């Protein structure tokens, strides 16, 4: 029994010592093997969400716009360098015949569009008697357009049998055969020589009156003749009964307005035949001479 106990007892002691020595050791604990991180976990951890990603369309639009502009510029340069004048048109001409303007421009269809000298065309067209200014426009397709602004006549100069149009700058012009002017007759100034410009102080004041007259519809319809008097300044005759109307040298807009009020309020009651002259030079009153 002792032998058996010794054998088994010694074995138990050695086992308990090994167990105690292993249990009291400071070794590194064994952990389970770490698994690889999944793609969904990586996206969640880094904040990446490919399901909501959208392409940058603004960059595509910008690129398309740049390409379109570049193509347009290239096309315009190509057409401008290869186009020919296909058509010549004119606008703004009433007293001047369109064919005369085209002839003065010296532009013919079929010539290269880039050979047209706009300044030279303008200079030639503005030499025509009724033309005040001109502009030239040409498209990449070869359509050339000449836009003119004609002189604006304010009346018809009359001296004996001679008659000519005149504008506010004193430029005299022949009356075109196809043009029927509805303008007041102007007396007291020389018609000939036609090349001379009227630039006297008396004409400048008469021209200022005529310019104001064109802005007053009733006055324009009721006055027929305009002239200059050394003492009274601008005078006019009414279309009805030829009554002498005195407007002086200034304040023409207000004096023409007084004439219109007189024509509306007094003439229907008394008639123009009741008067021989009307003077509008005085403030807030009209001096009338009765028949």
PLY file of the C-alpha trace (Angstrom):
ply
format ascii 1.0
element vertex 291
property float x
property float y
property float z
element edge 290
property int vertex1
property int vertex2
end_header
0.00 0.00 0.00
2.82 2.33 0.83
4.43 1.57 -2.47
1.22 2.17 -4.30
0.53 5.35 -2.32
4.01 6.57 -2.95
3.74 5.96 -6.60
0.34 7.58 -6.94
1.03 10.26 -4.37
4.26 11.33 -6.05
2.52 11.51 -9.34
-0.22 13.65 -7.88
2.33 16.05 -6.36
4.16 16.45 -9.59
0.90 17.06 -11.38
-0.14 19.65 -8.81
3.21 21.37 -9.05
3.07 21.52 -12.83
-0.47 22.79 -12.64
0.44 25.44 -10.11
3.52 26.45 -12.04
1.52 26.74 -15.25
-1.34 28.58 -13.58
0.92 31.14 -11.99
2.97 31.94 -15.08
2.71 35.49 -16.82
2.56 34.31 -20.48
0.73 36.15 -23.35
-2.87 35.05 -23.66
-3.86 33.38 -26.86
-6.49 35.38 -28.93
-8.59 34.17 -31.84
-7.19 34.93 -35.30
-8.36 38.40 -36.56
-10.55 38.24 -39.72
-10.04 40.51 -42.82
-12.20 43.71 -42.90
-15.10 43.50 -45.36
-15.65 46.12 -48.16
-18.95 47.29 -46.70
-17.34 47.82 -43.29
-14.47 49.77 -44.91
-16.89 52.01 -46.77
-18.87 52.62 -43.61
-15.76 53.40 -41.59
-14.29 55.80 -44.22
-17.60 57.48 -45.12
-17.54 56.40 -48.78
-20.92 55.71 -50.33
-20.63 54.66 -53.96
-24.36 54.07 -54.29
-25.02 57.86 -54.06
-22.14 58.97 -56.34
-23.12 60.99 -59.42
-20.98 62.17 -62.33
-19.96 65.91 -62.49
-22.27 67.14 -65.29
-21.26 70.81 -65.03
-17.78 69.94 -66.26
-19.30 68.16 -69.24
-21.52 71.12 -70.06
-18.55 73.50 -69.86
-16.53 71.32 -72.20
-19.42 71.15 -74.68
-19.83 74.95 -74.57
-16.12 75.50 -75.21
-16.18 73.12 -78.16
-19.30 74.81 -79.57
-17.78 78.29 -79.31
-14.53 77.15 -80.84
-16.41 75.52 -83.70
-18.48 78.65 -84.31
-15.42 80.89 -84.35
-13.64 78.57 -86.73
-16.70 78.39 -88.97
-17.07 82.16 -89.01
-13.40 82.64 -89.89
-13.67 80.05 -92.62
-16.81 81.56 -94.12
-15.47 85.10 -93.84
-12.36 84.13 -95.70
-14.19 82.26 -98.45
-17.55 84.08 -98.81
-18.45 86.30 -101.72
-20.97 89.14 -101.87
-24.24 87.47 -102.79
-26.70 90.34 -102.29
-26.64 94.11 -101.70
-29.61 95.74 -99.94
-30.47 99.30 -98.82
-32.68 100.69 -96.04
-33.66 104.16 -94.83
-33.87 105.77 -98.27
-36.96 107.79 -99.22
-35.66 110.67 -101.33
-32.71 108.70 -102.70
-33.18 105.85 -105.14
-31.77 102.57 -103.81
-30.06 101.84 -107.12
-28.21 105.16 -106.88
-26.89 104.18 -103.46
-25.72 100.77 -104.70
-24.09 102.40 -107.72
-22.29 104.92 -105.47
-21.03 102.11 -103.21
-19.22 100.49 -106.18
-20.06 97.05 -104.75
-20.83 94.25 -107.18
-22.12 90.80 -106.38
-19.57 88.01 -106.71
-16.57 89.88 -105.33
-14.83 88.42 -102.22
-16.54 89.64 -99.06
-13.25 90.32 -97.33
-12.28 92.76 -100.10
-15.05 95.21 -99.18
-13.70 98.41 -97.60
-16.55 99.64 -95.43
-15.11 103.11 -94.80
-14.66 103.74 -98.50
-18.23 102.62 -99.19
-19.54 104.98 -96.48
-17.56 107.92 -97.88
-18.91 107.38 -101.39
-22.52 106.95 -100.28
-22.42 110.06 -98.06
-21.46 112.14 -101.10
-25.00 111.74 -102.43
-27.04 114.95 -101.97
-29.75 113.61 -99.63
-27.60 111.30 -97.50
-26.62 112.52 -94.04
-24.88 109.35 -92.82
-24.43 105.69 -93.78
-23.48 102.36 -92.21
-22.31 99.12 -93.85
-23.01 95.63 -92.52
-21.90 92.35 -94.11
-22.79 88.85 -92.92
-20.62 85.74 -93.10
-22.98 84.46 -95.80
-22.12 87.38 -98.07
-25.22 89.59 -97.59
-24.12 93.24 -97.63
-26.52 95.86 -96.23
-26.22 99.64 -96.49
-28.29 101.56 -93.91
-28.61 105.27 -94.63
-30.02 108.23 -92.75
-31.22 110.93 -95.09
-31.25 114.63 -94.41
-34.47 115.84 -92.85
-35.86 118.82 -94.78
-37.72 121.38 -92.67
-39.22 123.38 -95.53
-39.16 124.41 -99.18
-37.19 127.50 -100.12
-39.07 129.66 -102.62
-37.58 132.52 -104.63
-39.53 133.43 -107.73
-39.95 130.27 -109.75
-37.02 128.51 -108.07
-37.71 126.02 -105.30
-35.42 123.80 -103.22
-35.59 121.70 -100.09
-33.55 122.83 -97.09
-32.72 121.12 -93.79
-32.07 122.65 -90.37
-28.34 122.85 -91.14
-28.99 125.07 -94.15
-28.15 122.37 -96.74
-30.08 122.91 -99.97
-31.40 119.96 -101.96
-33.22 119.53 -105.23
-36.78 118.24 -104.92
-36.80 114.62 -106.20
-39.32 113.92 -108.91
-40.75 110.94 -107.01
-40.90 112.77 -103.65
-43.92 114.90 -102.72
-43.00 116.97 -99.67
-45.71 118.19 -97.30
-43.68 121.05 -95.85
-44.21 124.79 -95.31
-42.91 127.23 -97.92
-40.02 129.43 -96.78
-39.57 132.98 -98.05
-36.84 135.55 -97.51
-33.76 133.44 -98.34
-31.77 132.87 -101.54
-32.35 129.64 -103.41
-29.36 130.06 -105.72
-26.56 129.25 -105.77
-27.74 125.85 -104.62
-24.30 124.81 -103.38
-24.24 127.56 -100.76
-25.23 126.67 -97.21
-27.60 129.00 -95.38
-25.82 129.89 -92.16
-27.03 133.39 -91.32
-28.41 134.14 -87.86
-31.83 134.84 -89.35
-31.94 131.42 -91.04
-30.76 129.63 -87.89
-33.66 131.15 -85.96
-36.10 130.33 -88.77
-34.77 126.75 -88.85
-35.26 126.49 -85.06
-38.88 127.57 -85.54
-39.40 125.03 -88.33
-37.88 122.26 -86.22
-40.27 123.08 -83.35
-43.12 123.29 -85.86
-42.57 119.69 -86.98
-43.23 118.56 -83.39
-46.68 120.23 -83.25
-49.29 118.38 -85.31
-52.02 121.06 -85.27
-49.61 123.89 -86.03
-48.05 121.87 -88.86
-51.47 121.39 -90.45
-52.64 125.00 -90.03
-49.57 126.99 -91.18
-48.66 127.23 -94.85
-45.88 129.78 -95.28
-42.97 130.88 -93.10
-40.63 133.84 -93.51
-38.25 136.17 -91.75
-39.00 139.82 -90.98
-36.28 142.22 -89.85
-38.36 143.65 -86.99
-40.86 140.92 -86.14
-38.59 137.89 -86.53
-40.30 134.68 -87.69
-43.69 135.24 -89.28
-46.14 132.74 -90.78
-49.41 132.67 -92.66
-52.36 130.51 -91.68
-53.70 128.10 -94.28
-57.15 129.47 -93.67
-57.59 133.10 -94.84
-53.83 133.80 -94.78
-53.80 135.55 -91.39
-50.37 136.95 -90.44
-48.93 135.24 -87.33
-45.94 136.73 -85.51
-43.69 134.36 -83.48
-40.59 136.52 -82.89
-37.08 135.12 -82.39
-37.30 132.56 -79.57
-39.58 130.50 -77.29
-41.09 128.90 -80.38
-42.49 125.80 -78.66
-44.57 127.77 -76.15
-45.72 130.26 -78.81
-46.80 127.50 -81.18
-48.74 125.96 -78.28
-50.53 129.31 -77.77
-51.45 129.32 -81.47
-52.90 125.81 -81.22
-54.99 126.77 -78.19
-56.26 129.86 -80.02
-57.12 127.75 -83.06
-59.06 125.24 -80.94
-60.92 127.66 -78.69
-61.41 130.96 -80.55
-61.44 130.10 -84.25
-64.47 127.74 -84.03
-66.50 130.60 -82.48
-65.34 133.59 -84.50
-63.58 132.17 -87.55
-60.21 133.17 -89.01
-61.82 135.80 -91.21
-62.41 137.95 -88.10
-58.64 138.58 -87.75
-55.89 140.12 -89.86
-52.94 139.37 -87.60
-52.04 137.61 -84.34
-48.92 138.32 -82.28
-47.71 135.62 -79.88
-44.55 137.36 -78.58
-46.11 138.60 -75.34
-46.25 136.51 -72.20
-49.70 135.18 -71.18
-51.51 137.08 -73.92
-52.15 137.20 -77.66
-52.34 140.55 -79.44
-54.99 140.27 -82.12
-55.90 142.73 -84.87
-59.42 142.24 -86.10
-60.77 142.77 -89.58
0 1
1 2
2 3
3 4
4 5
5 6
6 7
7 8
8 9
9 10
10 11
11 12
12 13
13 14
14 15
15 16
16 17
17 18
18 19
19 20
20 21
21 22
22 23
23 24
24 25
25 26
26 27
27 28
28 29
29 30
30 31
31 32
32 33
33 34
34 35
35 36
36 37
37 38
38 39
39 40
40 41
41 42
42 43
43 44
44 45
45 46
46 47
47 48
48 49
49 50
50 51
51 52
52 53
53 54
54 55
55 56
56 57
57 58
58 59
59 60
60 61
61 62
62 63
63 64
64 65
65 66
66 67
67 68
68 69
69 70
70 71
71 72
72 73
73 74
74 75
75 76
76 77
77 78
78 79
79 80
80 81
81 82
82 83
83 84
84 85
85 86
86 87
87 88
88 89
89 90
90 91
91 92
92 93
93 94
94 95
95 96
96 97
97 98
98 99
99 100
100 101
101 102
102 103
103 104
104 105
105 106
106 107
107 108
108 109
109 110
110 111
111 112
112 113
113 114
114 115
115 116
116 117
117 118
118 119
119 120
120 121
121 122
122 123
123 124
124 125
125 126
126 127
127 128
128 129
129 130
130 131
131 132
132 133
133 134
134 135
135 136
136 137
137 138
138 139
139 140
140 141
141 142
142 143
143 144
144 145
145 146
146 147
147 148
148 149
149 150
150 151
151 152
152 153
153 154
154 155
155 156
156 157
157 158
158 159
159 160
160 161
161 162
162 163
163 164
164 165
165 166
166 167
167 168
168 169
169 170
170 171
171 172
172 173
173 174
174 175
175 176
176 177
177 178
178 179
179 180
180 181
181 182
182 183
183 184
184 185
185 186
186 187
187 188
188 189
189 190
190 191
191 192
192 193
193 194
194 195
195 196
196 197
197 198
198 199
199 200
200 201
201 202
202 203
203 204
204 205
205 206
206 207
207 208
208 209
209 210
210 211
211 212
212 213
213 214
214 215
215 216
216 217
217 218
218 219
219 220
220 221
221 222
222 223
223 224
224 225
225 226
226 227
227 228
228 229
229 230
230 231
231 232
232 233
233 234
234 235
235 236
236 237
237 238
238 239
239 240
240 241
241 242
242 243
243 244
244 245
245 246
246 247
247 248
248 249
249 250
250 251
251 252
252 253
253 254
254 255
255 256
256 257
257 258
258 259
259 260
260 261
261 262
262 263
263 264
264 265
265 266
266 267
267 268
268 269
269 270
270 271
271 272
272 273
273 274
274 275
275 276
276 277
277 278
278 279
279 280
280 281
281 282
282 283
283 284
284 285
285 286
286 287
287 288
288 289
289 290
